Amino acid sequence: MLASCLTDSIDEKFRKTFPNNVKGGSFSGVISRFSLDTKSLIQKYQDVKLQLIFLQTEEDKIKAKLNKIILKGKKIIYNSLTETIEKNMKKCYEDAQKISGTDALKKMRKTIETHVSLNRNMYEDAKKTMMKKMNELMTIICKELEETMDHSIKHSLKASTLSESLPDVSGDLETVQQHYNEVKRSQKGKMTSQ
């Protein structure tokens, strides 16, 4: 109940930052809009089509991974408000629980009220904890994105230097591309039906 004033005050902004619908995406859709724009590059640079398709696949995989990380982080961030206040109030509740005898309820209430009035900074602590968790999530997202894309691009560049000695697999590529598109369509169908 003590945390409800905080959670109520952040609900609208929190829902904008972390919407429940998959379409818009978290952080105002920044991650869902992120793109290496490989589709247009494939049309321009047919000689590195395989590498660009690989990068597109890696981009799709990292977006899915980031969305899972964000979903987990979203819960941690939101719950941090309540957890911080609960932690602050724990000793007070334990002290109040020990009270017995005449007017025990009044004494318990007075103990809790006194603790709350003396610890008004618990709300500021909860806010700081929440912002710390948010910054940690943003750092994890940036690090994951940077490391994965850096590795993928290096791997792709390494493959392009070796491609002169590789056999032509363009026929196989088209088959794989068709299967990839089918899987992608079926995943989109599952996401919209949920």
Disulfide bonds with the S-S distance in Angstrom:
none
